[in-house]
Structure formats: C-alpha cells, structure tokens
Amino acid sequence: MSTVTVESPLASLLTNKRRVSALKALGVTTVGEALSYYPFRVTEPVPVRALSDVRFGEKMACPVVVRGVRVAPMSSHGSYRLEVLVDDADYAREHRLRPGAAKLVFFAHRKSYIDWMASRLATGMRIVIAGDPSVFNDRLQFTHPEILTVTPAEPTPSPAQLAFDEPSAARGGDRPRNTPARRLRYDVDSVAQGLARVCRPRPVYHANSRISSEHIHETILMLLHMLAGDDPQAAATSDMTAADTPTHSLWDDGDAVHAALEQAIPDVLPEQVRAELNLMHRAQAFCAIHDPDTVADFRHAIQTMRYEEAFVCQCALLMARDAASASEAFRCDDVTLRDDYIATLPFPLTHGQRDVIDRIGEDMRADHPMQRLLQGEVGSGKTVVAVAAMLQAVGSGHQAVLVAPTQVLAEQHYQSIAASVGALDADVPVLLLTGGMKLAARRRVLAKAASGEPCIVVATHAAFSKSFQAPNLALAVIDEQHRFGVEQRETLRGKSERDPHLLVMTATPIPRTAAMTWFGDLDISWLTELPGGRRPIRTFIVPEDDGKLMSDMFWHLRARIDAGERAYIVCPCIDVPKDDGTDADDDMQLVELGDDAEHPRPPLHAVVEIRERLQSLPQFRGVAICTLTGRDDDAAKQHVMEEFASGVTPVMVATTVIEVGVDVPQASCIVIFDADRYGLSQLHQLRGRVGRGGTDAWAFLVSRAEPASIAEERLQVIADSLDGADIAAKDLELRGAGDVLGDAQSGGKSSLKLLRVVKDAPMIADARDRAQAVLDADPGLAGHVQLAGAVLDFTRGNEKFLTSN
C-alpha cells in the first residue's frame, strides 16, 4: 500500500471519477488542496429535542425507535420512495415528556440507494436522527434526515415489517431486502455517542451543481483518515456515506493517529512562534476546521491557519527583498540631464513629486538595485517622476525601459516622452517597441537596445520577449503594476549585465495594509497631491429610473460639448448580454454583495445599446458619437482616440478599456452606467479620466441599486471622497478582499485564502516582525525545512501580484 501524502493526487485515491472531476472544477486536485479548501462557515450545534417539541425552521436531533419501513415506486416521477415510521416513546418517557411520532422520507432515482437505506433499518431498532422538521398530510415529517443506527443491547431484531401500510406490497411495493440471516452494521455503539456525533458543528463549503457541501465534507474526512494510515483502497471504494464518517475528532483517536497526522501534516510555523501565540499544530488545525468538536475549536483553527498564511507571506517578501539587495546594479550618479528636464517643465513640481524624485535619485546612486513602488492618484504626475528617473539613468551612460500594459498607452507615453526629451539640448534616443510593429522597424529597435547605447525604450509586453536584450539596462519602469506579474519583473532582470533598478507604478488605489501584504519586497512611495491647475471632480449618483434627472444630466453633457469639451459614456458590456454579466467587459469586476445578490439583477447595459439610445435623444442631435471597446484592434483604437481628442466625435461610448492611460485634456464629463456593479477602486480609476486639462469636471454614476442597499452605500463612498486609498480600504470592508486576493484578477490561484488585508493588518504587522527575527537568525531557513517549502510554494502560487481593481 502506497503512502498517502498531501501531494497525492485525488485521481489516484478516489474511484468515484465524477467526484474527482467535480472537485477539480473547484481547483482541488491533491490532498493538500482539499485540506486547504476551507469552509466559509460552521453550523451551530444541533439541539436535542423530543418530537412533541419541534420548532419548524430549526434543525433538531432526536433518538427514536423504528416502527415500520416501506419502499414504494413513484411511477409519476420515475423514482423510489422510502418511508420510515418512528417514535420517541423511550426518550420521552426517560425525560418525562409527551411522546411523539414522525415519518422519515427518502427519495431517489436509484432503487439501489433506497434498498441500501432500507437494509440498514429494522422494526424495533434504535436510531438517532437529525434534520429539519416539516408537516405533510398533518403528520410530522423529516425529509432526508441524517440517520445513525445504534448497536442494540439484545440480538439483532427481526426484519422490518410493513406495519403501517401492509397493502402497499400488493400495489408493487418492495419488501426490504434484509433477512434474519443478514448481519446489520451499526453506526454507533450508544444513543449518547450518536447524539454527540449529529449535534456537533458542521463545516459548510462553497459548492456547485456538481458536488454538494456534504460530499466535499465527506471526501475531506476520508482523506484525513487516509493520511492517518487508513487503507486508501478500502476507503476509496466507498462513496463515503454517513456510516463511514468518524464519530469524533481524528485528533482524539489516540497517540498513534496523533503521530501519524503530525508526520503527514508537519507544522510550517516555527515551534517558538506557534507556542508563543498559543496556536494549534497544523494537523490539529486541519482536523478542527473540517471536523470540529465545537465552534470555538473551529475559530481557533481558522485563526491558526490565517496566521500561518501571514507568516509565510511575509517571509517570502522579506527573502525576496534580501535576495534583490544582494545583487549588483549600475550606479547612476549623474543627475544633470534629469535636472535639465525638470527645469523645462511648464509647471512646478508638487512637493510630493520633488520628494519622490529625490528618493529615487538616492536609490539609483547605490550599487544594489532599487525596488520601489510608486502609488499615485490618477493625474498625480507619476509619469513625470518616471521620466526624471529614466533621464538620470541615461545621463549616467545607461539604458532605461518603460513597460506599459497596452499598445495605446505605450504609444501615448512614447509621444509625450519624445516631445519632452526633445526640448532638451542633449541627444537622447527615445524608441518604441510593440508587438504590432513592422518587422524591419522592430529589428532596428532591438538592435539599438542590444548595442548598449544609452537610450529610453518605451515598450509593451514585447519587452519580456527573448529577442529584447539591453545589456546596459540600468532602470526598468513598469506602469500599472497589477497588469504584470512578479515573474515578468524577474524576466527584466535577465535582460542586462546587471540587475536593473526597478520602479513599479500604479494608479489603482491600494490600502496601505494591502500594499504591505503584497508589495512588502518593495519600498513604497505615495503621491497624494494633484498638480497645480487640476480641480476636484464633482461626483453625482443618478438613479436611472429618475427620468428628469437623467434628462438634466444629458443636457449638461450637451452644454459642455458645445463649449468644446468631451464626454465619456462607460458601459460594462459591448453587446446586449444573453445572461446577466456573461458578456461583461473583461476588465470589469462585477460586484454581487450580501442581500443585494439575492434579488435578480437587471441586464447590464451595453455599448451598442447605449449608443443607439443616445443618438435618438434630442440632447445629442447633430453630435457625432464614437465607440471604443476591447475588441477593436490597435489601429482602430488609435484612430478613434485621435478623432475623440480632436473633437470630430466629442462623445465616446466605451467599455472600461479607457480605465488606464487614456489622456484627453478636453474631457470634462464621464457617465458610468451600472455604476453599482463596479468595484469602487475601478470607479475611482474611471473617474480620473476627466478634468485632466484644468477645467471643471463632473462624474455621473448611473445606478439601479435599491434604496438603502449595500450597493447604494458603496456609491456614496465614491461621491463623498476623492482619496483613492480611503476608497480602496472601504471597498475591501464592504465586499471583502476578493479583488486583492481573489482569482478574478490573476487568472490563476492565490496562495492566500484566509488572510484579510484590512481586518488582519495587526496580524500581518506582527507576522512581519516575527518573520524578520526568524530570518535574521536563519536567512536561508535551513533549520526550518517546512517553512522554506511553504515560502517556495507561496512564491510560485503568487507569480501575479494583485491589487484592488
């Protein structure tokens, strides 16, 4: 028998291939992934009540005696029905309560299941039931309750009799297949043991139509048994019915099981850290999460695994930081070109810009690579900071590259940088490298970069290709960090003879606690001031069913257009969706929150639909309207942007493709349809597209949110604040850390499953301090093998660093 480990694939352990496939759809393919598929809640303990004391709507448990069993086909449904008549006379008499009777009902399309259930029961048998009581035909009934059979004190009773409906056999009903010679298998040894089992808290998992929470629970319990040394083949042949689940925690099964589980699931946290914080052993925590004795044990176990995630995360970030600081970089000491550029700017730098430029300049003078994240509000002047840093590199005789997430943004950066650098007396080559370039032009740029000649290269993802080499690369600037992964950051380090200094920038608001969690390997700078001349954007919530307000909004847009300004209209979909949200723009993160998600949501608005609607309104008579979506090719996008910027088509109906990098100074108004369905940080990003030319600016959030709903509360946050960090923090509080830690942004898995970057900020800070102490004593974690492995797994599982969108 092969040894089962946390790396063992489920496909080799479970014979039920449909279950293996269903779990794979949930991202669970190994034993370890199953153990870390955490329940999102745990049920409260089930109370024990007499049948005469039922409370409808509340689950209950009760010891009863079987008085009759009947199996009958249901011709109208092609299924079978098992009815079991029970009473609690013994329990009621013992507790001086009024006795009661009930019917237990089971339905199934497979007769084999009904026969198997019936074969477990016999008249006079004691059983423990747990389920939700209901009434049918004036009789108390439990549909598909949990049943545990109790070992009798006397010999096995006779087979079940059709005591309460004898004529059913004449109508084709089948007699249960148990015979006096058949040996019955009992689930528990006593009523007390059965009640202890069914009344314990139960974990509840996120499930789908292919697998239920109960089956997920059963499978994980089986895997824990297999890790403890049970025969995997014997366990795998079962479909893991109630009879196979344990009656108490695996952790209480004795020293042998205790030792086996600890060996199979060793601790990741250093023992001193675990003991100081009174956390569970890892194996004990998994048992308490998936098979809890009490709700308190479950919460303690979740807290243990949450701290483990924080500790591993911080170890990974601190080790990455130390590894980078140990490598060699080009020193960039000459700031003459940088200062000449700053002197030619037609506006003064803000205090924040000046401070960040000085910090970056100091970092780049060192012989080890700078690693800095620049977080700045939309329009706060991050590009000016980046150009100043690149000119420090070029002025010191080296190369610099700026990587943008889209070709449109790369071309905009190229044009603005070339124009500003061209005003200098020095000859600084500015090159553009994109995937859509003609081969000859692309080769010229690649040859220039490969020569090592000092220059600035503005590139798209083409900078990560093997063909791009820049042996004299001293600085790499990555714009919109959340569009790129850590692996791509590492790729740039292999383009040069030495590790380049690294400056990553994002306008996506990141709460400081999230930044500490995800960018702990970087120094972080914040630009919070807006450059002189920019005015605050006035934001209004517009209920879509308020016809007068909608009309006034469109007349306001017409007035601004007549004044020579531009307007964006943003929709979540390109075409009218077949189902709600199925055709939503790829960059839009739909939000369904709490009780808002319980009500049917109206179909999302589409670019095609809204354009036709606007063209029919008197407010837009004679106004040319263009569209821009992610489906348009780069040439079409460029043409549309040029006509919009020039005023040929002053109204643009677009998806969230305009969220990043679109810079049209004449744009003063933005209308966002279905605003209640966006993340707050994304709304803040979209709002930042207007008011960039120093004019008054307005943002209109068109909403179909219910009054006093969470969605309406979220929109009010945007209307009341222009502080991106505060908005991002509030967004996390209102809808969880999905966009910071979830898979929607990354397109893959995240190693963090329990950590909450806002609520757990003190825990993250504590974990960072303790992780630093461990690394100070053991930099390579040679004495902490399990922790080192977990850090490696974390790094591989989070190749895309995520931010709230």
N, C-alpha and C positions, 0 to 999 in steps of 0.2 A: 504494500500500500504506500503510495507516494505521499510525501509530507505536504500538507496544505499550508501555504503562507499567504501573506497579504498581497503578494504579487500574483498569486494563482489566478488564471482567467476563469471566469464563471462558466464559460463554454465547456471547460474540461471537468467541471464539478457537477453541473446540473444537467439532468437528462431531459428536462422539460424545455425544449428548444424555443417554444413560443415565449416562455418566461425569460429566457436568455435574451431573445430579441427585444422584448418589451423593456427590459432593464437597460439594454444597450441604447435604446431610444432616449432614455433618461440620462445617458452619459455614464452608466455603471457597467463596466466590463470586467473588473477584477474584484477580488475580495476586499482589498483596501478601499477601492472606490465605493463599494457597498457600505462599508463601515462609516465612511465619511459622507454618506448620503443621509444627512441629518433630518430628523423630523422637525417640522416647523412649530409643533406644539405637542403637549401631552395632555391626555384627558384627566379629569379629576377622578379620584377613586369612586367606584360604583357602590352606592349604598345597598345594604341588605334589607329587604322589606318582605312582609307577608303579602300574599296575593290579594288579601282583602284591604291592603293599604297602598295600592298602586297609585302613582301620580302620573297622569298622562303627560307625555312630553319629557319625562325624565327617565333615563335608563335605570334599571334596577337588577338586583340579583336575588335569587331565592332557591333554597333546597326543596325539591319536590319529589314525588313518587309517581312512576308511570302507571297509569290505569288502563291504557289501551293504545294500540297502534294500528293505523290503517294506511295502506298505499292504494292510490287510485289514479288511473289515467285521466287527463283532461283533454278530451277529444277536440274541443274548440280551439285549443292553443298548441296542440301537438307536444304537450309537456306532461310531467307527472307531479303528483302532489302527495306529500306525506303529512298525515295529521297524527299528533300525539296528544292524548288526553292526560293531564297531570293534575295532582292536587298537593297542597302543602299541609295536610292534616297533622302529620307528625311534628313539623316545625311549629305550627300554630299551637298545638297542644303544649309543647315544651315551653313556649313563651307566653302562654295564656292569651292567645289571640284568636280571633274568629277565623276558621279555616276557609280556604277558597279553592276554586278550580279554574283551569285555563286550558286553552288549546295551543299547542306549538305547531306551526305550519311551515313546511319547506316546499319550494317549487324547484324544478329542474327539467331541462330538455333531455338530459341523460338519465335514463332509468337506472343505470348502474350506480349513480350517485345516490338516488333515492333508496335503492336496495341496500347500499352500504350503510346509509344512515339508519335505516330500519333494523339492520342486522346488529347494530350496537345496542338496541333497546329491547327490553322485555317487561312484561307486566310485573309489577312489584319492585322493579329496580329503582334504586335511589339515584337521582341525578341532580346536578347543580346547573341552573340556567341563568343567563344574563342577557338582557335585551330591552327593547323599547316596547312597553305595553300598548295595546290598542284594543278597540272593540269591533267585532264583526258579528252580525246577526245576534246582537245583545249578549254576546259571550266574550269574555276576556281572552285576548289572543296575543301571542308573540310570533312575529314572522321572522324566520331565520335567526333565532336566538343562538347564542353560544351555548353549547352543551358539554358538560363533563360528567362522565359516568363514574359512580363511586363503587369501589370494591365492596361487595356485600359481606356481612358478618356470617351469613349462612351460605349453604351451597347455591350455585347458580340457579335462578328462578326458571320456571318453565317458559317456553317461547311465548311471545306476545300474543294476546288474544284480540280478535276483532270485537272488543267488548261493547263499544258504544255505537257500532253501525254494522251489525252482522250481515244484513242483506247486501252490503257492498260487494261481497265476493260474487254474488250471482250476477252483478252488473259488470263483471270483468275485472274487479279489483284483485290485486295480487296479494297473497299471504306473504308476510315477511319470511325471508329465507333462513332465519336462524332455527336450528333444531336442538333438541336436548343434548345431542352429542357434540354440538359446536361449542368450542370454548370461547367465551367472550373475553375481550381485552378491556380492562378498565383504565380510566384516565388518571384517577387519583385514589388514594387509599382511604380518605375520610372526607366527610362533608366540610369540615373545617379547612382542610387542605384545598378543596375545590373552591370554596368561597374566597380564600386568600388569593387564589390564582385569578379568578374572574373579576375580583374587585380591585386589583392593582391598577395603577395608572397605565394607559396605553399610549405609545407614541403614534402620532398621525403624520403621514408623509405626503408630500406633493406627488400625486399620482396622475394617471391619464386613462383614456378609454381602454387601453390595452392591459393595464395592470392596476389593481386596487391598492390602497394603502395597506390593507390587511395582508395581501400577498407579498408586498415589499417587506413588511414586518416579519412575516414567517420566513422569508428567504434569508434575511439578515440573521435571525436567530439560528437558523440551520448552519449558516456559515460560521457563526461564533462557536457552535458545538463542534464543527469540523476543525476549527483552529485549536480547540481544546483537546483534540485527539479522537473524537468520534469517527467511526468508519465513514468516509465520504461517499463510498458507493452505496452503502445501506441508506444513508440519509438522502442521497440524490435520487434514489428510485421512488421515494415518496413525493407526493405533490404538496407535502408539508401541511397536513391537516391539523386541526386543533389538537388531535391526540399526540402529535409529535412535538408540540411546544413545551418548554420547561414549566414546572410549577413554581419555580423560584429562581432567583438570580443565579446565573452561572458562577458569579463570584463567590457564592455561598456553597458551592458543590464540593469543597474540600481542598486540602493543600495541593493534591496532585493537579486538579484543574486550575487552581490558582497559579501554580508554577508553569503549567503548560501555556496558559493565556499570556502570562508575562513574558515567556520566551517567544511566543508567536507575535506579540504586540509589545515590543520593548518601549520604554519611555524615551521620548525625544528631549524633554526638558531636563537640564542638569538636576541631579537629585537635590542639591542645596537650594536651588530656586524653587523646586516643587515643594520641598518641606517648609521653607520659609513662608510660602504663600498658602500653605495648607491645601494644596491641590491634589486631586486624585492621581493615582498611577494611570497611565494611558489605557491599559487593558481594562482596568476598573471603570474608567470613564465611559468607554465604549459600551460596556455591559449596562451601566446605569442610564445611558442615553437610549439604548434600543430595548432594554428590558428593565425598566426602573421599578424599584420597590416602593418609592414614594416620589411625590412631585419635587420635594426638596433635594433628593438624590439626583434627579434629572437636571435640575437647575445647577447644582454643584458641578455635575459632569460637563454641562454645556460651558460653564464658566472656565473649567479646566482647559477644554479644547479651544476656547476663544483666546485664552492667554497663550496657549501654545502657538496659535496662528500669529499672534502679535510678536511673540519672541522670535519665531523663525523668520518672519518678515523683516524684522529689524536686524537680525544677524546677517541676512542676505544683503541688505542695503549697506550696512557698515562694512562688510567684507568687500563689496563691490567698490565702495569708496576708497578703502585702503589699497586695493589692487591697482586702481587707476592712479592714485597719488604716488605709487611706487615706480610708475613708468616714466619715460623721458619725453619731453616735449620741446619744441623750438621756443627759444626765448624771443619775445617781441618787445624790444626796448624803445624803438623809435616811434614817438607819437606826433612827429611833425606833420605828417600827412593828415592824421586824424584831427589835429587841432586846426589845420587849414580848412578842412571840410566844415567843422563846427562854425568857424568864423564866416563862412559863406552862406550859412543858412539864413533865410529871410525872416526868421523868428528866433526869439531867445529860448534856450532850453529851460525846461522846468527844473526845479530843484531836484526832483526825483530822477530825471534823466541824467543830470550832471553827476549825481551821486553814483548811479549805476555805471555810467561810463568810467568814472574814476575807479570803481571797484573792479570792473572787468580789466581795465588797463593794468592795475596792480597784479591781478591774477595772471595775465598774459606775460608779465615780466619774469615769472618763475620758470624753472626748468622742468617742472612737472605739470601735467595738463590741468587746465581749469575745467571744472564741471559745474555749470551754473544754469539754473532755471530762471527765466525772466517771465514773471506773471504780470500782465498788464491789461487794464481795461481796454476795450475796443477804442481805438483812436488815441491811446495814451502816448504814442510815439515810440513803440518798440523798434520799428524799422530804422529810425534814426540812430538808435543805440547800436543796432546790429551793423549798420554801415560804418559807424565810427570804429567799432571793434575790428571789422574787416580791413579798414584802411590802416589800422595800427599793425596788422599782420603784413599787409602788402608793403607799407612803408618800412618795415623791418626786413624786407627782402624775401618774403614768403608768399604762399598762396592762401586763399580763403574760398570757401564754398558756402553758399546759402541754398538749402533744400526746402522747396515749397511743395505742398501736397497736391496741387493741381497745375495743369499747364497754364490756365488763365492767370492764376496767381503768380506763377513763375514769370510769365511774360510781363505782368504789371510791375513786379519787383525789378526785372531787368531794365525796363524802360525808365523807371524812376531813378534807379541807382546809376544807370549810364548817364542820365541827364545831370544828376547832382555831382557825380565824379567828373563829368566832362567840364564842369565850371572851374575845376582846379587847374593849376599850371602844370602839374605832373601828368605824365602819360601813364594812366592806369587802365590796362585792358579789362573790359567787362564782357564776359562771354555768357551765352545762353545755351543750355544743354537740356533737351527734352526728347522724349521718345518719338514724338511726331515729326522730328526734323528730317530733312532730306539727308541721304547717306553722306554726300560729299561735305555738307556743312557740319554734320555730326563728326566726321573724321577730322576735320580741321580743328574743332574744339577739343576733341580727345587728344590730338597730337600736341596742341598748345599746352594743355594741362600736364601731359606726360613729360613735357620738356622741363618742367620745374620752374618755368619763367613766372615771376611774380604776377598774379592776376586775381580777379574776382570771378568765380563761376557761379551763375545762378542756375539751378537745376531742379528737375522733378525727381521722381524715383530713379531716373536714369543714373543718378549719382551712385546708386547702390549696385549697378551692374559691374561685372568683372572687367569690362572694357575701359571703365573710368579709373585712371590711376593719376594721382597727383603727389609725386614724391616729396614735394616741398610744402605740403599742406600743413599750415600752422593753426588754422581755425575752421571749424565746421559749425555752421549755424543751422539749426533745424526749426523751421517755422511751423507752428501748430503741432506741438509735441504729441498730442493724443492721436494724430493720424499716422504716427510711426511707432515702431516697436523698439524695444531695447536691443533686439538682435540687429536691427538696421543701424542703430547707433554704433554698435560694435563693428559693423561692416566698414563704416567710415574710418575707423581706427586702423584698418588694414590697408588703406589707400596710400599711406605716406610712410616715409622712412622712420618717422617718429609719431607718437600719438598726438593727434591734433587737440588743441584746446576745444572745448565743447560748450556752445551756448544754445540752449533749447528755449523756445519761446512759445507762449500760448496766451490767447485772449479768452480762452474758456475759463470762467471763474472756478477756482479751486479753493475750498475751505482750507484753512491753514493746517487743520488736523489731517485732512486728506493728503495734502502736499507732503506732510511729514511721513505719512504711511507709504506713499507711492514714489516720492522723489527724495527719499532720505539719503540717497547717494549723491545728491546734488546740493550745492549752495543755492539758496533761494533769494531772489530779489523781487520786490514788488513795486510796480509803477501805479500809483493811485491817483496822481494829478492828471487832469486833462490839459493839453497845451492851450496857451492863450488864444482866445477867439472862439473856442468851442463852447456852445451854450448847452445847458441841461436839456435833455429830451423830455418833452411833456407826454405822459402816457395816460391813455384813457381806455377803460373797459366799455365795450359796446355790446349790449345784449342783441343778438341777431334778430330776435322777434320784436324789437322796438323799431318799427318802420320809420318813424320820424327821425330818430337818432341816426339810423343808417343813412337816410337821405341827406341829413345835415353833414355827415362825415364825407359823403361823396361830393357834395357841393364845396366843402372845404378843400378837397383834393383838386377840384377843377380850378378854384381860385389860385392855388399855389402853382398849378401847371400854367395858368395864364400869366403868372408872374415870372415865368421862365424856369421854374423848378421841376423836379422829377418826383415820381411816386412809385414805390414798390407795392405790389399786392402778392402776398405769400399764401400758398395753399399746400396742404400736406400731400396731395395726390397729383399725379399727372393726368390720369383718366379717371372717370367715374368708377369707383371700385365695385367689383362684383359682390364682395362681402366687406364688412366694416374693417377697413385698415389693410386689406390684402394687397392693395396697390399703393400703399403709402410710400413716399419718397424714402430711399434707402438711408438718408442721413437723418430722418426724423425718428425720434424715440417716443413712441406713443406711450401715454400715461393712462393707466386704469387704476383708480385709487379706492380702497376701502369700500364703503357702501355705494360710492358712485358706480363701481363696477358691477353692482347687482342689477342695475337698470339697463335696458337696451340702449345703446348709444346710436345716435343718428349717423347715417353715412358721412364719410369725410368729404369735404369739398375738394374739387379737382381743378387744375389749371384750365383745362379745356372748357369746363362748365362755367367757371367764373369769368373767363374772357368773353364768352358769349353773353353772359348776363350784363357785364359792364358795357358792351357795345350796344345793348338795347336801351341803356339808361340815357335820359336827356343830359345828365351831368357830363357825359363823355362824348356827346355828339361832336363829330369833327376831330376827335383826338385819336391819334394812331396808338395802338396797343400792341406790344410785342410779348413774346413768351420766352422763358428760359428754363430748361429742365436738365436733369442729369442724363437724359437720353440723347441730347444734342451732341454732335461731335465738336471737337475743339475749334474748328474753323467757324462753325455756325455760332458757337458761344461768343467767339471774338467779334464776329460781325454784329450780333445782337447787342453786345455791350457797347460797341462803338456808336451804333445808332441811338442807343439809350442815352449815352453820355453827351452826344451832340444835340439831343433834343428832337431828332427826327421822329422817334417814338418815345414820348415822355412818360408813358405808363408801362411798367413791366409787370406781367403776371408770371410768377416763378415759384418753384419749389424751394426747399431750403438750400439749394445749390448756391444761393447768394450769401450763405451764412458766413463764409470765411473769405477774406481777401478782396471782395468787391468794393471798389473805392470810387464813387462818383460824387464829387463835392456838391453838385447841384441837387442831389436827392435830399428832400426835406420831409417826406411823409412815407410811412410804411403802415400797411394794413395787413394784419395777420389773421386769416380765417382759421377757425377751430383752435384758437389760442389755448383753450382749456385742455387740449390734448397734447401739448408740448411740455417738455421739461423746462423748468424756469430758467436754467442757465442757457438753454438754447434760445428761449425768447429774448433773453438779455443780449445774446450774441446778434440775433437778427435785428433787434432794435438799434444796435450800434452801427448799422449800415447807413443811417441818416444823420444829418446835421454835421457832416464832416467838412463842410465848406464855411463854417462860421455863421450860417443862417439859423433862424429859429427852426425847430424840428419837432415833429409830432409822431407818436406811435399809437395805433389804434388796435386793441386786442378784441377781435370779434369772437364772441363766445356764445355757446349754447348750454353753459353749465347751469345746473339747478340752483336757485337761490339758497344761500346758507350752506352750500355743499363744500367739500374739501377743494374741489376744482376752483370754485369761486374764491376761496380763501387764498389759494396759490396765486391766482391772477392779481389779487390785491397786493401781494408781496411785491410783484413787479411794478405795479402802479405807484407804490409808495417808496420805492428805493431805486437808486442808481448805482449802489455798491455791489459789484459782482460777487465779492467774497461772501458778503452777508446773504445775498440771494442764493448762492450755491449751498451755504450751510442750512438755510431754511428749506431749500429743496430736498436735501437729504433727510431733514427731520420729518417732512411731510410725506415723503414717499420712499424712504429707506435708501440704502446705499447702492441700489441696483446699477445706476449709471457710473458709479465709481468702481464697484467691484464686480458687476454683473457681466454676463457673456454677451449681451446685446452689442456692446461697443467692440469687443475684442474679436468676435467671430470664433472664439475658442473658449477654453476653460480658464477659470481663475482658481488659483490655489487657496484664496481666501473665501471662506464660506460662512463664517460666523462673525467675523470682526466688523464692528460698526464704527466708521471712522469719526463720527461726531460724538456719539454717546460713549464710545470707548477711548476717547482722547487721553484721559488719565492713565488708562491701562497701557496704551501704546507708549506713552512717555516713560512709564515705569519699565516696560519691557525693553525700551531702548537703552536705559541706564544699566539694567542688569545684563543685557546682551553685550554692551561695551565692556563691562567688567569681566565677563567670561572671555571675550576676545583679547582683552589686554593680557590675560593670564595664558591664553592658548590661542594664538592668532589663526592657526590653521585648523583648529578644532580636532587635533589629532587624538585628544583624550575624550572626545565626545562624538563617537562614530555615528550614532543615530541622528544626532543634531546636524552633523555635517551632511548626511544623506538627505535629511529633510530640507536643508538650505539649498542643496543642489536641485531637488525636485521643485522647490518653490521657484527658483530662478528659471528653470525650464518651463514651468507652467504659467509664468507671467512674462513671456517674452514681449508682450504688448502692454506697456504701462498705460493705465486707463485714467481718464479724468471724467468728471461730471460733464455731461453734454446737455 
